[in-house]
């Protein structure tokens, strides 16, 4: 369970870094990856598996 939360935390912060990258250079693929990683991070952090 701790590893699952760690993966979620890592995915969340990767998405946060990509969000900052989006403000510097606008790319549609970056936006999709941000949304995917934010969703993955939220699901991993907030689940009770």
N, C-alpha and C positions, 0 to 999 in steps of 0.2 A: 504494500500500500504506500509506503514512503517513496519508493522508486517511481510509482505512478504519479504522485504529487510533484516529485522533482522534475519529471518529464513535462508536466503541465506548466510548472513555473518557468522552465527553460523555454518552452514554446511561447509563453506569454511575453517574455522579455525579448525573444527574437522578433516577435511581431511588433513590439514596441520600437525596437531599433529600425525595423523596416518601415514603420510609420514615419519616423524621422527622415528616413531616406526618401520617402514619397514626397515630402515637402521640398526636398532639394531637387529631385528629378521626378517628374510625373510619368509613371509607367503603369499601364493597366495590369500587367502580370504581377507587379508588386502589390497592387491593391488586392488581387485575389489571394495571394499568399498571406498577406496580412490578415484578411478575414478568416482564412482557413486556420492559421496558427492561433489567432485569438479564440476562435471557437474550440479548437483542440485544447488550448491552455485552460479555458474556462471549464470545459467538461472534465478535464483531469484534476483540476484543483477542487472542484465543488462536488465531485462524486464520492461516494462512500464505499467504493469497491475494496 
